[in-house]
Amino acid sequence: MRRQDAAKVPIISRLSSYFREVIGELKKVVWPTREETRRLTIMVIIVAAVVGLFLGAIDLGFTHLVNLFLGG
């Protein structure tokens, strides 16, 4: 729909069309099961913890290096 054509259509009609399309798209979504959600949540927490520990170790190492070179 061109911009001029869209301006001629009432806002209520455009909004109702938008929400009908949204509902239609949501009906197509394949939602994860409770078990999949639980498993993936645990996986995200574990990966976040591992990455946090890794970055913390690197930060600690760089802190010690800077203190060694600057004599702090």
N, C-alpha and C positions, 0 to 999 in steps of 0.2 A: 504494500500500500504506500503510495507516495505521500509526502508530507502534506500537500494541499488536500488530498483526499481524506487523510486522517483528521484534519482540522474540521472537516464537515460532519464527521460522525460524532454524535453526542458522547460526552465523557462517560455516562452511565453504561452505554452500550459497549464502549471500549473496555471499561473495567469488568463488566460481566463476561465479556469474551476472554479477557486475560485470565480471570479466575477459573473459567471453564477449561481453558488450556492447561493451567497449572494442575488442576485436579486430574485431568486426563493423563498428564505426564507422571504424576505421583502414583497413579494406578499401574503404571508400567514398571515402577521401581521394584527390584527384587531385594527385599529387606533381609538382613542377616538373621540367623536364628539366635536364640539366647546363648546357646553354647558357642557359636562362632564369635559373638560379641564378647563373651567372657574370655575366650582364648586369645583373641586379638588384643583386648585390653591388657591382659597379663603380659603379652609379648611387648606391647608398647612401653609398659612400665619397666620391664627388664631392660629393654634396649636403651631407654632414657637413663636408667641408673648406670648401666655400663658406660655409656658415652659420658655421663657426668663424672664418673670415677676416672675415666681416661683423661678427660680435659683437666680435672683437678690435679692429677698426677703430673701432667705436662706443666701446668701452672706452678706447682710446687717446685718442679725441677728448674724451671726458668727463674723462679724467685731465688733459689739457692745459687744458680749461676750468676745472676746479677749481684747478689750479695758477695760472692766470691771475688768478682772482678772489681767491684766498687769498694771493697773492704768494709762493707756495712756490717 
